[in-house]
Amino acid sequence: MALNISISAEPIFNLGQFEFTNSMLVSLLVTLGLSILAISFSQYLKSGRKSSFFMFIQTIIESFYEFVQSIAPQQANRFFPLIASIFLFVMLASWAGLLPGVETIGLMKNIDGVKEFVPFFRGGTADLNITLGLAIFAVISIQVYGYKTLGMKYFKKFFDFSNPINFFVGFLELISEFARIMSFAFRLFGNIFAGEVLLAVIAFLIPIFASLPFMGLEIFVGFIQALVFATLTLVFINIAATSHH
Amino acid sequence: MSDSNVIVGATMAIGGLAPAIAIGLIVSKALEAIGRNPEAAAKVQTVMILGVAFAEAIAIYSLVVALILKFV
């Protein structure tokens, strides 16, 4: 029995040409769960009932709102929905990879004549495609917020023809936007995937009890990475939406 | 043990060295700042976590390269 580690998500079924992977399934379930939670939470707020579960959620949301307010004091209301959605999705999709049964229950499949183990579920952010999608979305929303606040003046940051030095600086700014996509995507994917490899290796060496402290570490890493992803998006949006000079 | 395993280990070892120093410097400076001005602890912490995340990203790049070398 060899250690089974796959760096990419495995397809579980095909929709025509389109391969539906196990990471997409988990992300879809997380999105569904978050949507149901959001709808029932708004109904709870309207009804005026008391429920300890929803009070707990309200505490989380309020403390996160205070955190957003401490970074962007004037525009917290504008940025909060986007930042909180990114934070909650990344955190839950990372934690979904730690649930029992994820990456362990699956089928043996023949892929190109080789028998391979294909699990039904895989942590949402342990797939580079999903983190890359999130990163592209985050960087595009940075540009959109910058444009909505400053208008066409925002793009003067990238294309400045006033003198050669400013032109070169603008060119570097343009490159740094693309570098942000890469660093967002690889930071999240690297952290979460490394955690799953760590858990797999520890469980392979010592099958019982030894993975417990590392589970705690991975819960912490999932939280910190979600916080870092959300904070970086917020800081970049805040910089983009503030006029300079 | 083949040569490629040595290269994977070396990637991780060299790639982890610089970010380790960087994170150490960032946190030590942040602790000095908090010690000098404890009221600003929350603000310093936010910036520190951002800085640590940037430094850590370098280690993660080398980790991704090592994982690709090892498993692909």
Interface residues (C-beta under 8 A of the other chain):
Chain A: I5 S6 I7 S70 I71 S183 F186 R187 F189 G190 N191 F193 A194 V197 I224 L227 V228 T231 L232 V235
Chain B: A42 K43 T46 I49 L50 A53 E56 A57 I60 Y61 L63 V64 L67 I68 F71 V72
